[in-house]
Amino acid sequence: MPESKTTDPQLVDDAHGRAAEAFAERARAACGEELEGLYVFGSTISGEAADLSSDVDVLVVLADGKRETAADRLRDLAYDVMIEYGPVVELHVLSVSTFEQYQREGNPFVERVISEGRVYA
């Protein structure tokens, strides 16, 4: 998995950026070693997020065999972050083996997330 990138100070200045930061921090704390990768992508990263009509797109990659139990926790965290910060956290969850398979196959969604997204874990 790629190394975590540093936080962009500009990103933290808006509700979408604050929601992304809060979700990433809570996901790392809640999932620990189950968390293989966390990417924020879409309008939050491109700077095109506009009011609450835009969501915070997140892809979480979890260790094989841990997807279902950790995904439930992550959905709860996404809801809590939405209540606190406003923007909806649109959560996508893949196991690490599926993520790697999609990478090998050139899956357009995974390629876009990797090329345009920011790594948080």
C-alpha positions, 0 to 999 in steps of 0.5 A: 500500500502507498505511504500516507501523504501529509495533510493539505492545510487548504483541504482542512479549511472547508467542511468537506476537508474537515469531514475527510480528516475526521473520518480518516482519523477515526477510521485509523483508530477504529480499525487499526491493523485491519485498515490497509488503505484509505483514500479520499477522492473526487470533489473534496480533493479536486477543490470542486466540492460545493456546499452540502450537495457534494459528498466526501468520497472515501475508499477504504481497503481492509485486510482480507477476512475483516471486511464485513465487521470493519465495514459496519464500524466504518458506516457508523463512523461515516454517519457520525462524521456527517452529523458533525460536519455536514457533508455526506461521507460516501463510503466504498469498502474493498478487501485488500485482495479485491483492491489488488485484483482491480489494480492488476486488471486496470479497473477504472474506478480504482485507477481513478482513486489512486491517480486522483485521490489522496492517501490517508492510510 
